Amino acid sequence: MIRLALDGTPLLGPRTGIGEVVSGLVGEFARRDDTELVAYALTWRGRHELASKTPTGARAATRPIPARFVRRAWLRGDHPRIERWTGPVDVVHATNYVGPPTRAPVVVSVYDLGFVRFPELCTPDALQYPTLLRRAIARGAWIHTTSDFVAAEVTSTFAVPAERVVRVYPGVPTSHGGDAALGRRAARAERYVLAVGTVEPRKNLPNLVRAFDVIAEHQRDLVLVVAGTRAWGAEAFDEACRRAHHRERIRSLGYVSSGVRRDLLAGASVLAYPSRYEGFGFPPLEAMAAGVPVVAARAGAIPEVVGDAALLVDPEDVDDLARALDTVLTDETQRDTLVARGGIRHAEFSWTRAADELVGVYRDVLR
């Protein structure tokens, strides 16, 4: 039995990609008979929400952790230790970049190095990650990544031995079973290009708006639907929408529930994922699970994740993106091929396999 402390902070608030990873893993670890799970969260006010998000079979550490205080302390030193909140544990899995001081071995999840590659696109909190990671690595932490692409970036950026960097792919959030009719109702359209994810500069949504404007000229009934939480930098997307010739056919829905997300996927004609940089990226796999063809960027870990099951484009080339979207919308053979390949590809990612592999990592760390 491994007594495992896991950072459940990403379970709180609107669900992000990291939140999906943590949710999938917590569900698996809570069911296993070889792990005893306690979830903690770097939050003062959200500790009670953590208790409601922690499944049966796991325990939530609900003593308040003043996030700003502990992060400032951990930037400078090795106290307070996380056991102050979790009690004694065998392994700590820091699922959100921040590896706390502890008497136990630590595994830190790193999903991308956007804070190194594109610091101008990051929040002040994210800009603390390099220092926090270096401190955790100096204390002996192992690094878990969700792609080989990010694993290679980590080993080339930080002074960490390659044998202490491990790639474990996550599973895929549940995305099938949506109602296409409800999706079209939410989109207010019969045919639509769908983009899901946080509205932020890295997602490259202004270029998607420009590409949509190109094909909307002859695809008269086509609509662009963007579903995702607005974050800093969303003004560039707003400006692109204002400048679009077909702005009346662009729907920005903001954050949507998981049920509405599934409905939107079920009714979509194509999923567009033009992100400039990703360390993994769930939306293409979610679309594949829902039987929707995918057009995605040839950037970051996206090619590694989608394999041959998506049409890949240069994210900076608006015409390339427009051509790919138009091809999927008009070429039935290409569309059917992508849907068939997507059905195979998404099934290769499993939460059970991810938990099995991570337990193997924990045992290696303990040894």
N, C-alpha and C positions, 0 to 999 in steps of 0.2 A: 504494500500500500504506500503510495506516494502522497504525502501531505502537500498539496499544491496551493500556493497563493497566486491569484491571477488578477490583474488590473481590469476591473469591470467598468472603469470610467466611460469608455465608448458606448456602453449600453444606455447611457443617460441622454435625454434630449432627442432631437431628430436623428434618425438612423443614418449614419454615413457608411461608407465602404468598410472602414475599420470596425464600426459597430456591427456590421454583418459578420465579419470574421469572428469577433469576440462572441457574438450571440451563438453562432454555429458551434464554436469550440466549447463554450460553457455548457450548452445542451448535451454535447457528447460526454464531457468529463463528468457531469452530474449523474449520468447513467452508468458509468463504468464502475467495476468493482475493484479496480487497481489504483484509483485516485480518490483522494478525499479533498474536495475543493472548497476553498474559502475565497470569495471575491471581495476585493477592496476597491475603493474609488477615491481619487484625489479631488475631494469636494467637501465643503462644509454643509451646504444646504441640500445636496442631492443624495445624501446617504440613505434617506428613507425610500427614495425612488429606487435605489439599488436593491433594497430588500425585495421590492415588488418585481424586479426584473431578474432576480436570481431564482433559478428553477428548483423544484423539489430535488433533494439529493445533494444540494450544495448549501453553503452557509454564506451570509453576507456580513462583512465586518462593518458595522454601522456606527462605530465611534467616529465623530467628525474629524476629517483630515483637512486642515486649512491649506488649500492647494498652493496659494501664493507663498505662504510661509515655508512650506516644505521644499518647494522648488528652489526658492532662494537659498535655503540651507543646503540642499543637495548640490547646488552649483559650486558651493565653496567647501563642503566637508562631507563626512560620512555619518551624520546624525541628523534627525532621528531615524532609527532603523524601522523598517516596515512592520517588524514583529510587534511593535508597540500597539498596532491596530489589529493584526491578524492572529497574534499568538504564534507559538513555535510552528515552523513549517520546514519541509525538506527542500523544496524548490520554489523560486519565485519566477513567474512568467509575467514580465512587464510588457503588456500587449500594445502599448501606445508610446513607444520611444523612450519613456522615462524609467530607467532602471534604478530602483531605490537602494539605498544602503541596507544590508541585511547580513545575518550570519549564514544564510543559506546560499547555495549557488543560484545564479540569475541567468535567465534567458530573456533577451530584449528583442521584441519584434520591430523590424524596420521595413516599412512598406514601400518607401521610395526615398530618394535623396533630393527631393525638390528644394529643400532648405539649403542645400549646397549648390545645386545646379542653377536654381532660379530664386535666389534670395529676395529679389525684388517682387516676387509674386507671393511672398509668405507673410504670415502674421508675426508679431513680435514673439509670441509664445514659441512658434516653430523655430525661430532663429536661435532659441536656447538649446535646441536638440543637439547640435554638434558638441557643445561643451558637456552636456549631460551624457551623451553617448561615450565620449572619450573617458569620462570619469568612470562609467560603468565598465568599459573595456579594461581600464587600468586595474579595476578591482577583480577582473577575471571573468566578466560576463561573456556568455555566448550570444551570438546574433542569429535570430531567425528571420528569414526573408520569405516572401511569397512568390518569388520568381528568381530564376538564374540570373536574369539581367541585373536585378538589384543586388544579388549576392556578389556579382563581379564588381559592381560599383562600390560596395562596402569595403571589399578587400583592397581595392585600389585607392580608397579615400582615407580609411582609418587604419591605424597600426594594430590590426587584429590578425592573428594567425588564420590561414584559410580553413584549417580543420575546426575552428570555432565558429565558422559561418555555415549555417545549414539552410537549405531551401526546403520548405514544406508547402505545397500548394493547398489552398483552402478548398472547401466545397463551393457550391453555388446556392445562393438564397433561393427559396421557393418562388418560382415565377410563372409556373404553368397553372392552368385551371381558371384563368381570368375569363371574363365575359366580354367578347368582342363588341357586342352591341352596346354594353355599358361604357366600354372604352371609347367607342365612336361618339357616344353621347357626351362624355367628359371632354373630348377633343372638339366637339361641335363640328365634326367633319366625317365623311365616309372614307376618305383617303388622306393619310397623313404620314409625314416623316416624324419620327419620335426621337427626342434626345432626353435622357434622364441623367441626373447628377447635379451636384452643386454648381450654381451659377457663379463661376470665378474665372480669372484670366486663363488658368492652365487648361480649362476645358475647351477653349478656342471656339466658343459659341458665336462670336461675331463673324468668323469666317463661314460658319454653317449658315448663318442668316444670309450672307452674301451669295453662297452657293445655292441656297433655296431660291433667292431672288432670280437667279439665272434660269432655273428649270421651271419656276412658277409662270414664266412668260408663256410657255406652251402647255404646261400641266395645269389647266385652268381650274380644276377642282381640288388641287393639292393644297394641304395646310401643313405648316410646321408647328409642332407642339414641343415645348420645353417644360419638363417637370423636374423641379429641384429647388432646394433651399437657396435663397439669395445670400451670397457672402460678399465680402469686401471685393471691390473691383467689378461689381455687376453693372456699373454705369457704362462700361464699354459695350456690353450686350444691349443695354437700353438704347444707346446711341446708334448702334447698327440697325436696330429695329426701326428707330425713327427715320433713318435714311433709306430704308428699304422701299422699293417701288410697290411691293405687295405686302406692306406692313399689316394690312387688315386681315391677312391670312396667317398671321403669326400669333400663336397662343402661348403665353407664359403663365403656367399654372401655379408656380411656387411649389412648396413642399406638398406632396400627396402621400396618403396612407399606403401601406403595402398592398391593400386590396385594390385601390384605384390604380396603383402602379401595375399590378397584374392585368387589370382590365385594359389599360392603355397599351400594354405590350400585346395583348391578345388581338386588339383591333388595328395595330400598326401595319403599315405597308412596308416599312423598312426602319431599322434602328440606325441612327447616325452617331458615331463616336469619334469625333475628330480631335481628340485631346492631344496636346503637344507633348505630354509626358505623363506616363503612368507606370507605377511599379507592379500593377496587376490589372485591375479593371473588371468589375462584375457585370456591368450592363450588357456587353456583347454576349456573354455566356447566358445571362438571363433571357435575352432575346432568342438565342438559339434554343433554349429549353422551351420557349413559347412558340417555336416554329416560325420565327420572324427572321428574314435575311438581314445581314449586317454589313454596313460600310464603316470601316474604322481606319484610324490613322496608322501609318507606318512609323511608329514612334515608341520609344521606351520599351516596356515589356509587352505591349499589345500584340505584336506579331507572334511572340512566344505563346501567349495565352490563346489566341484564336486559331493558330495553325493555318490550315488551308480552308477554313470554314467562313471566312469573311473576305470581302473585297477591300484591299488595302490601298490607301492613297497618301500622298504627301499632304500633311495637315496645313502647310502654308500655301498650297496651290489651290485657290478657290475653283478654278476651272476643272482641275483633276477631281476634286470632291463633287462638283456638280455633275460631271460626266458619269462618275461611279453611281451616284444616286439615280440618275436618269436611266442608266443601264439596268439596275435592279428593278426599277419601276416599270420598264417596258419590255425587257427580255425575259420571257417566261422560262426559257431553258436555264439561263444563268440563275434566276431566282430559285428554281427547283433544286438546282445543284447546291446552292448555298444552304438552303433549308435542310437538305439531306445530310450534308456534311456537318452542319451545326447540331443536328440531332445526335450524331456520333460524338462530336467534340465535347459538348457540355457534360456528357455522361462520364467523361474521364476524370472529373473532379468530384471528390467525395469527402464529406465531413468526417465520416468514420475513418477513412484512410488518413485524413489529416491528423485526427486525434491519435491514431495508432502510431504514426510517425513521430509526433511530438512526444508521446510517452517514451518512445525509444530515445529521443534526444535527452529527455529528463534523466533517463537511466545512464546515458553516456556522461552527462554533466555530473551526476552523483558519483560516478566512478572516477 
